[in-house]
Amino acid sequence: MKREAFKMFLKPGCEAEYEKRHNQIWPELKQLLKESGVYDYSIYWDKDTNILFACQKVSGDSSSQDLGDNPIVQKWWAYMADLMETNPDNSPVSIPLPEVFYME
């Protein structure tokens, strides 16, 4: 098991819609993440900066950040692109965060 964290950037005024869409996450996306070994996945919002902080546990060698070629993920990115800062392929701008402390 490994833990991963990264940050993304929410556009101002999009907080409620972002949360709404994630509360209605597509079953096929949720299943894909689980089948890829992603679990215990949380996203937090810093209202002062509009930075989204994501953390997940992963069994295996890949993470949600490795699923960009999957059509389900690409469709989700397009669905979320109006709410977030994105790259030209609609993937969210995502910056990995190295772990500097962990307490079990």
Secondary structure as the mmCIF struct_conf table of DSSP 4:
data_model
#
loop_
_struct_conf.conf_type_id
_struct_conf.id
_struct_conf.beg_label_comp_id
_struct_conf.beg_label_asym_id
_struct_conf.beg_label_seq_id
_struct_conf.end_label_comp_id
_struct_conf.end_label_asym_id
_struct_conf.end_label_seq_id
STRN STRN1 LYS A 2 PHE A 9
STRN STRN2 LEU A 10 LEU A 10
HELX_LH_PP_P HELX_LH_PP_P1 LYS A 11 LYS A 11
TURN_TY1_P TURN_TY1_P1 PRO A 12 GLY A 13
HELX_RH_AL_P HELX_RH_AL_P1 GLU A 15 ASN A 23
TURN_TY1_P TURN_TY1_P2 GLN A 24 GLN A 24
HELX_RH_AL_P HELX_RH_AL_P2 PRO A 27 GLU A 35
TURN_TY1_P TURN_TY1_P3 SER A 36 GLY A 37
STRN STRN3 VAL A 38 ASP A 46
TURN_TY1_P TURN_TY1_P4 LYS A 47 ASN A 50
STRN STRN4 ILE A 51 VAL A 58
BEND BEND1 SER A 59 ASP A 61
HELX_RH_3T_P HELX_RH_3T_P1 SER A 64 ASP A 66
TURN_TY1_P TURN_TY1_P5 GLY A 68 ASP A 69
BEND BEND2 ASN A 70 ASN A 70
HELX_RH_AL_P HELX_RH_AL_P3 PRO A 71 MET A 80
TURN_TY1_P TURN_TY1_P6 ALA A 81 LEU A 83
STRN STRN5 MET A 84 MET A 84
STRN STRN6 THR A 86 THR A 86
TURN_TY1_P TURN_TY1_P7 PRO A 88 ASP A 89
BEND BEND3 ASN A 90 ASN A 90
HELX_LH_PP_P HELX_LH_PP_P2 SER A 91 SER A 91
STRN STRN7 PRO A 92 PRO A 92
HELX_LH_PP_P HELX_LH_PP_P3 VAL A 93 VAL A 93
STRN STRN8 ILE A 95 LEU A 97
#
